[in-house]
């Protein structure tokens, strides 16, 4: 996984806006998943960002 500060999508993300759109709780959960190495892919399309996240039970 690419380090967070070097991920290609980082340039296009406004973390303040993302936190506001996702809500503080969901944003924090996403940050936790990323820190745990569970985020497997990120994709952006038509203003939507999606991620594949590995279940912690796998």
mmCIF file of the N, C-alpha and C atoms, coordinates in Angstrom:
data_MODEL
# 
_entry.id   MODEL 
# 
loop_
_atom_site.group_PDB 
_atom_site.id 
_atom_site.type_symbol 
_atom_site.label_atom_id 
_atom_site.label_alt_id 
_atom_site.label_comp_id 
_atom_site.label_asym_id 
_atom_site.label_entity_id 
_atom_site.label_seq_id 
_atom_site.pdbx_PDB_ins_code 
_atom_site.Cartn_x 
_atom_site.Cartn_y 
_atom_site.Cartn_z 
_atom_site.occupancy 
_atom_site.B_iso_or_equiv 
_atom_site.pdbx_formal_charge 
_atom_site.auth_seq_id 
_atom_site.auth_comp_id 
_atom_site.auth_asym_id 
_atom_site.auth_atom_id 
_atom_site.pdbx_PDB_model_num 
ATOM 1   N N  . UNK A 1 1  ? 0.855   -1.181  0.000   1.00 0.00 ? 1  UNK A N  1 
ATOM 2   C CA . UNK A 1 1  ? 0.000   0.000   0.000   1.00 0.00 ? 1  UNK A CA 1 
ATOM 3   C C  . UNK A 1 1  ? 0.897   1.239   0.000   1.00 0.00 ? 1  UNK A C  1 
ATOM 4   N N  . UNK A 1 2  ? 0.519   2.208   -0.764  1.00 0.00 ? 2  UNK A N  1 
ATOM 5   C CA . UNK A 1 2  ? 1.261   3.453   -0.833  1.00 0.00 ? 2  UNK A CA 1 
ATOM 6   C C  . UNK A 1 2  ? 1.079   4.232   0.462   1.00 0.00 ? 2  UNK A C  1 
ATOM 7   N N  . UNK A 1 3  ? 2.149   4.796   1.032   1.00 0.00 ? 3  UNK A N  1 
ATOM 8   C CA . UNK A 1 3  ? 1.980   5.620   2.232   1.00 0.00 ? 3  UNK A CA 1 
ATOM 9   C C  . UNK A 1 3  ? 0.970   6.735   1.982   1.00 0.00 ? 3  UNK A C  1 
ATOM 10  N N  . UNK A 1 4  ? 0.194   7.064   2.997   1.00 0.00 ? 4  UNK A N  1 
ATOM 11  C CA . UNK A 1 4  ? -0.890  8.026   2.867   1.00 0.00 ? 4  UNK A CA 1 
ATOM 12  C C  . UNK A 1 4  ? -0.443  9.347   2.240   1.00 0.00 ? 4  UNK A C  1 
ATOM 13  N N  . UNK A 1 5  ? 0.674   9.888   2.665   1.00 0.00 ? 5  UNK A N  1 
ATOM 14  C CA . UNK A 1 5  ? 1.092   11.187  2.150   1.00 0.00 ? 5  UNK A CA 1 
ATOM 15  C C  . UNK A 1 5  ? 1.618   11.124  0.716   1.00 0.00 ? 5  UNK A C  1 
ATOM 16  N N  . UNK A 1 6  ? 1.811   9.922   0.158   1.00 0.00 ? 6  UNK A N  1 
ATOM 17  C CA . UNK A 1 6  ? 2.297   9.794   -1.211  1.00 0.00 ? 6  UNK A CA 1 
ATOM 18  C C  . UNK A 1 6  ? 1.269   9.179   -2.142  1.00 0.00 ? 6  UNK A C  1 
ATOM 19  N N  . UNK A 1 7  ? 0.081   8.886   -1.638  1.00 0.00 ? 7  UNK A N  1 
ATOM 20  C CA . UNK A 1 7  ? -0.957  8.271   -2.472  1.00 0.00 ? 7  UNK A CA 1 
ATOM 21  C C  . UNK A 1 7  ? -1.375  9.260   -3.559  1.00 0.00 ? 7  UNK A C  1 
ATOM 22  N N  . UNK A 1 8  ? -1.530  8.806   -4.819  1.00 0.00 ? 8  UNK A N  1 
ATOM 23  C CA . UNK A 1 8  ? -1.892  9.693   -5.924  1.00 0.00 ? 8  UNK A CA 1 
ATOM 24  C C  . UNK A 1 8  ? -3.179  10.477  -5.698  1.00 0.00 ? 8  UNK A C  1 
ATOM 25  N N  . UNK A 1 9  ? -4.145  9.901   -4.988  1.00 0.00 ? 9  UNK A N  1 
ATOM 26  C CA . UNK A 1 9  ? -5.410  10.614  -4.753  1.00 0.00 ? 9  UNK A CA 1 
ATOM 27  C C  . UNK A 1 9  ? -5.257  11.730  -3.733  1.00 0.00 ? 9  UNK A C  1 
ATOM 28  N N  . UNK A 1 10 ? -4.193  11.713  -2.970  1.00 0.00 ? 10 UNK A N  1 
ATOM 29  C CA . UNK A 1 10 ? -3.971  12.715  -1.929  1.00 0.00 ? 10 UNK A CA 1 
ATOM 30  C C  . UNK A 1 10 ? -4.008  14.139  -2.495  1.00 0.00 ? 10 UNK A C  1 
ATOM 31  N N  . UNK A 1 11 ? -3.472  14.303  -3.708  1.00 0.00 ? 11 UNK A N  1 
ATOM 32  C CA . UNK A 1 11 ? -3.441  15.635  -4.322  1.00 0.00 ? 11 UNK A CA 1 
ATOM 33  C C  . UNK A 1 11 ? -4.829  16.188  -4.577  1.00 0.00 ? 11 UNK A C  1 
ATOM 34  N N  . UNK A 1 12 ? -5.806  15.311  -4.810  1.00 0.00 ? 12 UNK A N  1 
ATOM 35  C CA . UNK A 1 12 ? -7.137  15.783  -5.163  1.00 0.00 ? 12 UNK A CA 1 
ATOM 36  C C  . UNK A 1 12 ? -8.109  15.788  -3.986  1.00 0.00 ? 12 UNK A C  1 
ATOM 37  N N  . UNK A 1 13 ? -7.659  15.354  -2.812  1.00 0.00 ? 13 UNK A N  1 
ATOM 38  C CA . UNK A 1 13 ? -8.549  15.288  -1.665  1.00 0.00 ? 13 UNK A CA 1 
ATOM 39  C C  . UNK A 1 13 ? -8.400  16.510  -0.766  1.00 0.00 ? 13 UNK A C  1 
ATOM 40  N N  . UNK A 1 14 ? -9.496  17.078  -0.410  1.00 0.00 ? 14 UNK A N  1 
ATOM 41  C CA . UNK A 1 14 ? -9.540  18.141  0.584   1.00 0.00 ? 14 UNK A CA 1 
ATOM 42  C C  . UNK A 1 14 ? -10.053 17.469  1.857   1.00 0.00 ? 14 UNK A C  1 
ATOM 43  N N  . UNK A 1 15 ? -9.149  17.199  2.802   1.00 0.00 ? 15 UNK A N  1 
ATOM 44  C CA . UNK A 1 15 ? -9.538  16.417  3.974   1.00 0.00 ? 15 UNK A CA 1 
ATOM 45  C C  . UNK A 1 15 ? -10.614 17.084  4.812   1.00 0.00 ? 15 UNK A C  1 
ATOM 46  N N  . UNK A 1 16 ? -10.633 18.408  4.835   1.00 0.00 ? 16 UNK A N  1 
ATOM 47  C CA . UNK A 1 16 ? -11.683 19.106  5.586   1.00 0.00 ? 16 UNK A CA 1 
ATOM 48  C C  . UNK A 1 16 ? -13.045 18.844  4.961   1.00 0.00 ? 16 UNK A C  1 
ATOM 49  N N  . UNK A 1 17 ? -13.124 18.953  3.642   1.00 0.00 ? 17 UNK A N  1 
ATOM 50  C CA . UNK A 1 17 ? -14.389 18.699  2.944   1.00 0.00 ? 17 UNK A CA 1 
ATOM 51  C C  . UNK A 1 17 ? -14.779 17.231  3.062   1.00 0.00 ? 17 UNK A C  1 
ATOM 52  N N  . UNK A 1 18 ? -13.809 16.347  2.942   1.00 0.00 ? 18 UNK A N  1 
ATOM 53  C CA . UNK A 1 18 ? -14.086 14.919  3.050   1.00 0.00 ? 18 UNK A CA 1 
ATOM 54  C C  . UNK A 1 18 ? -14.624 14.574  4.441   1.00 0.00 ? 18 UNK A C  1 
ATOM 55  N N  . UNK A 1 19 ? -14.022 15.133  5.476   1.00 0.00 ? 19 UNK A N  1 
ATOM 56  C CA . UNK A 1 19 ? -14.477 14.900  6.846   1.00 0.00 ? 19 UNK A CA 1 
ATOM 57  C C  . UNK A 1 19 ? -15.904 15.409  7.032   1.00 0.00 ? 19 UNK A C  1 
ATOM 58  N N  . UNK A 1 20 ? -16.194 16.558  6.450   1.00 0.00 ? 20 UNK A N  1 
ATOM 59  C CA . UNK A 1 20 ? -17.542 17.142  6.558   1.00 0.00 ? 20 UNK A CA 1 
ATOM 60  C C  . UNK A 1 20 ? -18.566 16.271  5.826   1.00 0.00 ? 20 UNK A C  1 
ATOM 61  N N  . UNK A 1 21 ? -18.220 15.783  4.634   1.00 0.00 ? 21 UNK A N  1 
ATOM 62  C CA . UNK A 1 21 ? -19.155 14.960  3.865   1.00 0.00 ? 21 UNK A CA 1 
ATOM 63  C C  . UNK A 1 21 ? -19.371 13.587  4.495   1.00 0.00 ? 21 UNK A C  1 
ATOM 64  N N  . UNK A 1 22 ? -18.303 12.996  5.014   1.00 0.00 ? 22 UNK A N  1 
ATOM 65  C CA . UNK A 1 22 ? -18.408 11.649  5.575   1.00 0.00 ? 22 UNK A CA 1 
ATOM 66  C C  . UNK A 1 22 ? -18.959 11.658  6.994   1.00 0.00 ? 22 UNK A C  1 
ATOM 67  N N  . UNK A 1 23 ? -18.743 12.739  7.692   1.00 0.00 ? 23 UNK A N  1 
ATOM 68  C CA . UNK A 1 23 ? -19.084 12.796  9.112   1.00 0.00 ? 23 UNK A CA 1 
ATOM 69  C C  . UNK A 1 23 ? -17.857 12.414  9.919   1.00 0.00 ? 23 UNK A C  1 
ATOM 70  N N  . UNK A 1 24 ? -17.721 13.001  11.078  1.00 0.00 ? 24 UNK A N  1 
ATOM 71  C CA . UNK A 1 24 ? -16.520 12.813  11.892  1.00 0.00 ? 24 UNK A CA 1 
ATOM 72  C C  . UNK A 1 24 ? -16.292 11.344  12.244  1.00 0.00 ? 24 UNK A C  1 
ATOM 73  N N  . UNK A 1 25 ? -17.340 10.639  12.602  1.00 0.00 ? 25 UNK A N  1 
ATOM 74  C CA . UNK A 1 25 ? -17.202 9.236   13.021  1.00 0.00 ? 25 UNK A CA 1 
ATOM 75  C C  . UNK A 1 25 ? -16.735 8.346   11.866  1.00 0.00 ? 25 UNK A C  1 
ATOM 76  N N  . UNK A 1 26 ? -17.371 8.480   10.706  1.00 0.00 ? 26 UNK A N  1 
ATOM 77  C CA . UNK A 1 26 ? -16.989 7.673   9.544   1.00 0.00 ? 26 UNK A CA 1 
ATOM 78  C C  . UNK A 1 26 ? -15.584 8.017   9.074   1.00 0.00 ? 26 UNK A C  1 
ATOM 79  N N  . UNK A 1 27 ? -15.253 9.298   9.098   1.00 0.00 ? 27 UNK A N  1 
ATOM 80  C CA . UNK A 1 27 ? -13.915 9.717   8.685   1.00 0.00 ? 27 UNK A CA 1 
ATOM 81  C C  . UNK A 1 27 ? -12.858 9.100   9.607   1.00 0.00 ? 27 UNK A C  1 
ATOM 82  N N  . UNK A 1 28 ? -13.090 9.159   10.898  1.00 0.00 ? 28 UNK A N  1 
ATOM 83  C CA . UNK A 1 28 ? -12.149 8.591   11.870  1.00 0.00 ? 28 UNK A CA 1 
ATOM 84  C C  . UNK A 1 28 ? -12.015 7.083   11.671  1.00 0.00 ? 28 UNK A C  1 
ATOM 85  N N  . UNK A 1 29 ? -13.119 6.414   11.389  1.00 0.00 ? 29 UNK A N  1 
ATOM 86  C CA . UNK A 1 29 ? -13.074 4.968   11.147  1.00 0.00 ? 29 UNK A CA 1 
ATOM 87  C C  . UNK A 1 29 ? -12.231 4.672   9.901   1.00 0.00 ? 29 UNK A C  1 
ATOM 88  N N  . UNK A 1 30 ? -12.411 5.464   8.850   1.00 0.00 ? 30 UNK A N  1 
ATOM 89  C CA . UNK A 1 30 ? -11.607 5.292   7.640   1.00 0.00 ? 30 UNK A CA 1 
ATOM 90  C C  . UNK A 1 30 ? -10.127 5.511   7.896   1.00 0.00 ? 30 UNK A C  1 
ATOM 91  N N  . UNK A 1 31 ? -9.801  6.513   8.681   1.00 0.00 ? 31 UNK A N  1 
ATOM 92  C CA . UNK A 1 31 ? -8.404  6.765   9.047   1.00 0.00 ? 31 UNK A CA 1 
ATOM 93  C C  . UNK A 1 31 ? -7.828  5.570   9.803   1.00 0.00 ? 31 UNK A C  1 
ATOM 94  N N  . UNK A 1 32 ? -8.623  4.995   10.691  1.00 0.00 ? 32 UNK A N  1 
ATOM 95  C CA . UNK A 1 32 ? -8.185  3.835   11.465  1.00 0.00 ? 32 UNK A CA 1 
ATOM 96  C C  . UNK A 1 32 ? -7.947  2.633   10.547  1.00 0.00 ? 32 UNK A C  1 
ATOM 97  N N  . UNK A 1 33 ? -8.875  2.391   9.628   1.00 0.00 ? 33 UNK A N  1 
ATOM 98  C CA . UNK A 1 33 ? -8.714  1.290   8.680   1.00 0.00 ? 33 UNK A CA 1 
ATOM 99  C C  . UNK A 1 33 ? -7.436  1.463   7.872   1.00 0.00 ? 33 UNK A C  1 
ATOM 100 N N  . UNK A 1 34 ? -7.177  2.681   7.433   1.00 0.00 ? 34 UNK A N  1 
ATOM 101 C CA . UNK A 1 34 ? -5.983  2.949   6.639   1.00 0.00 ? 34 UNK A CA 1 
ATOM 102 C C  . UNK A 1 34 ? -4.722  2.696   7.467   1.00 0.00 ? 34 UNK A C  1 
ATOM 103 N N  . UNK A 1 35 ? -4.711  3.184   8.701   1.00 0.00 ? 35 UNK A N  1 
ATOM 104 C CA . UNK A 1 35 ? -3.553  3.008   9.579   1.00 0.00 ? 35 UNK A CA 1 
ATOM 105 C C  . UNK A 1 35 ? -3.290  1.525   9.861   1.00 0.00 ? 35 UNK A C  1 
ATOM 106 N N  . UNK A 1 36 ? -4.343  0.727   9.880   1.00 0.00 ? 36 UNK A N  1 
ATOM 107 C CA . UNK A 1 36 ? -4.215  -0.709  10.130  1.00 0.00 ? 36 UNK A CA 1 
ATOM 108 C C  . UNK A 1 36 ? -3.823  -1.487  8.868   1.00 0.00 ? 36 UNK A C  1 
ATOM 109 N N  . UNK A 1 37 ? -3.718  -0.792  7.737   1.00 0.00 ? 37 UNK A N  1 
ATOM 110 C CA . UNK A 1 37 ? -3.356  -1.451  6.484   1.00 0.00 ? 37 UNK A CA 1 
ATOM 111 C C  . UNK A 1 37 ? -4.498  -2.229  5.861   1.00 0.00 ? 37 UNK A C  1 
ATOM 112 N N  . UNK A 1 38 ? -5.734  -1.899  6.219   1.00 0.00 ? 38 UNK A N  1 
ATOM 113 C CA . UNK A 1 38 ? -6.882  -2.650  5.728   1.00 0.00 ? 38 UNK A CA 1 
ATOM 114 C C  . UNK A 1 38 ? -7.459  -2.109  4.423   1.00 0.00 ? 38 UNK A C  1 
ATOM 115 N N  . UNK A 1 39 ? -7.079  -0.898  4.032   1.00 0.00 ? 39 UNK A N  1 
ATOM 116 C CA . UNK A 1 39 ? -7.586  -0.326  2.784   1.00 0.00 ? 39 UNK A CA 1 
ATOM 117 C C  . UNK A 1 39 ? -6.804  -0.936  1.639   1.00 0.00 ? 39 UNK A C  1 
ATOM 118 N N  . UNK A 1 40 ? -7.510  -1.604  0.744   1.00 0.00 ? 40 UNK A N  1 
ATOM 119 C CA . UNK A 1 40 ? -6.860  -2.322  -0.353  1.00 0.00 ? 40 UNK A CA 1 
ATOM 120 C C  . UNK A 1 40 ? -6.833  -1.532  -1.650  1.00 0.00 ? 40 UNK A C  1 
ATOM 121 N N  . UNK A 1 41 ? -7.811  -0.676  -1.868  1.00 0.00 ? 41 UNK A N  1 
ATOM 122 C CA . UNK A 1 41 ? -7.802  0.137   -3.082  1.00 0.00 ? 41 UNK A CA 1 
ATOM 123 C C  . UNK A 1 41 ? -8.680  1.351   -2.886  1.00 0.00 ? 41 UNK A C  1 
ATOM 124 N N  . UNK A 1 42 ? -8.338  2.405   -3.578  1.00 0.00 ? 42 UNK A N  1 
ATOM 125 C CA . UNK A 1 42 ? -9.135  3.634   -3.608  1.00 0.00 ? 42 UNK A CA 1 
ATOM 126 C C  . UNK A 1 42 ? -9.400  3.961   -5.065  1.00 0.00 ? 42 UNK A C  1 
ATOM 127 N N  . UNK A 1 43 ? -10.607 4.452   -5.329  1.00 0.00 ? 43 UNK A N  1 
ATOM 128 C CA . UNK A 1 43 ? -10.938 4.852   -6.691  1.00 0.00 ? 43 UNK A CA 1 
ATOM 129 C C  . UNK A 1 43 ? -11.848 6.069   -6.641  1.00 0.00 ? 43 UNK A C  1 
ATOM 130 N N  . UNK A 1 44 ? -11.646 6.962   -7.558  1.00 0.00 ? 44 UNK A N  1 
ATOM 131 C CA . UNK A 1 44 ? -12.493 8.136   -7.670  1.00 0.00 ? 44 UNK A CA 1 
ATOM 132 C C  . UNK A 1 44 ? -13.145 8.172   -9.043  1.00 0.00 ? 44 UNK A C  1 
ATOM 133 N N  . UNK A 1 45 ? -14.438 8.503   -9.060  1.00 0.00 ? 45 UNK A N  1 
ATOM 134 C CA . UNK A 1 45 ? -15.170 8.580   -10.323 1.00 0.00 ? 45 UNK A CA 1 
ATOM 135 C C  . UNK A 1 45 ? -16.385 9.472   -10.140 1.00 0.00 ? 45 UNK A C  1 
ATOM 136 N N  . UNK A 1 46 ? -16.520 10.474  -11.000 1.00 0.00 ? 46 UNK A N  1 
ATOM 137 C CA . UNK A 1 46 ? -17.673 11.391  -10.972 1.00 0.00 ? 46 UNK A CA 1 
ATOM 138 C C  . UNK A 1 46 ? -17.948 11.961  -9.586  1.00 0.00 ? 46 UNK A C  1 
ATOM 139 N N  . UNK A 1 47 ? -16.896 12.378  -8.889  1.00 0.00 ? 47 UNK A N  1 
ATOM 140 C CA . UNK A 1 47 ? -17.066 13.017  -7.594  1.00 0.00 ? 47 UNK A CA 1 
ATOM 141 C C  . UNK A 1 47 ? -17.314 12.065  -6.437  1.00 0.00 ? 47 UNK A C  1 
ATOM 142 N N  . UNK A 1 48 ? -17.175 10.768  -6.682  1.00 0.00 ? 48 UNK A N  1 
ATOM 143 C CA . UNK A 1 48 ? -17.376 9.765   -5.640  1.00 0.00 ? 48 UNK A CA 1 
ATOM 144 C C  . UNK A 1 48 ? -16.062 9.031   -5.397  1.00 0.00 ? 48 UNK A C  1 
ATOM 145 N N  . UNK A 1 49 ? -15.761 8.773   -4.151  1.00 0.00 ? 49 UNK A N  1 
ATOM 146 C CA . UNK A 1 49 ? -14.576 8.013   -3.799  1.00 0.00 ? 49 UNK A CA 1 
ATOM 147 C C  . UNK A 1 49 ? -15.032 6.718   -3.156  1.00 0.00 ? 49 UNK A C  1 
ATOM 148 N N  . UNK A 1 50 ? -14.492 5.617   -3.627  1.00 0.00 ? 50 UNK A N  1 
ATOM 149 C CA . UNK A 1 50 ? -14.807 4.322   -3.039  1.00 0.00 ? 50 UNK A CA 1 
ATOM 150 C C  . UNK A 1 50 ? -13.510 3.634   -2.622  1.00 0.00 ? 50 UNK A C  1 
ATOM 151 N N  . UNK A 1 51 ? -13.641 2.753   -1.653  1.00 0.00 ? 51 UNK A N  1 
ATOM 152 C CA . UNK A 1 51 ? -12.481 1.997   -1.186  1.00 0.00 ? 51 UNK A CA 1 
ATOM 153 C C  . UNK A 1 51 ? -12.892 0.561   -0.927  1.00 0.00 ? 51 UNK A C  1 
ATOM 154 N N  . UNK A 1 52 ? -11.951 -0.339  -1.147  1.00 0.00 ? 52 UNK A N  1 
ATOM 155 C CA . UNK A 1 52 ? -12.139 -1.729  -0.741  1.00 0.00 ? 52 UNK A CA 1 
ATOM 156 C C  . UNK A 1 52 ? -11.351 -1.897  0.544   1.00 0.00 ? 52 UNK A C  1 
ATOM 157 N N  . UNK A 1 53 ? -12.029 -2.392  1.568   1.00 0.00 ? 53 UNK A N  1 
ATOM 158 C CA . UNK A 1 53 ? -11.421 -2.523  2.881   1.00 0.00 ? 53 UNK A CA 1 
ATOM 159 C C  . UNK A 1 53 ? -11.491 -3.980  3.314   1.00 0.00 ? 53 UNK A C  1 
ATOM 160 N N  . UNK A 1 54 ? -10.358 -4.506  3.725   1.00 0.00 ? 54 UNK A N  1 
ATOM 161 C CA . UNK A 1 54 ? -10.285 -5.889  4.187   1.00 0.00 ? 54 UNK A CA 1 
ATOM 162 C C  . UNK A 1 54 ? -10.945 -6.010  5.554   1.00 0.00 ? 54 UNK A C  1 
ATOM 163 N N  . UNK A 1 55 ? -11.743 -7.028  5.709   1.00 0.00 ? 55 UNK A N  1 
ATOM 164 C CA . UNK A 1 55 ? -12.392 -7.318  6.984   1.00 0.00 ? 55 UNK A CA 1 
ATOM 165 C C  . UNK A 1 55 ? -11.326 -7.705  7.997   1.00 0.00 ? 55 UNK A C  1 
ATOM 166 N N  . UNK A 1 56 ? -11.464 -7.310  9.219   1.00 0.00 ? 56 UNK A N  1 
ATOM 167 C CA . UNK A 1 56 ? -10.450 -7.636  10.222  1.00 0.00 ? 56 UNK A CA 1 
ATOM 168 C C  . UNK A 1 56 ? -10.436 -9.116  10.577  1.00 0.00 ? 56 UNK A C  1 
ATOM 169 N N  . UNK A 1 57 ? -11.450 -9.858  10.170  1.00 0.00 ? 57 UNK A N  1 
ATOM 170 C CA . UNK A 1 57 ? -11.544 -11.280 10.492  1.00 0.00 ? 57 UNK A CA 1 
ATOM 171 C C  . UNK A 1 57 ? -10.897 -12.160 9.449   1.00 0.00 ? 57 UNK A C  1 
ATOM 172 N N  . UNK A 1 58 ? -10.398 -11.573 8.369   1.00 0.00 ? 58 UNK A N  1 
ATOM 173 C CA . UNK A 1 58 ? -9.769  -12.377 7.308   1.00 0.00 ? 58 UNK A CA 1 
ATOM 174 C C  . UNK A 1 58 ? -8.399  -12.821 7.704   1.00 0.00 ? 58 UNK A C  1 
# 
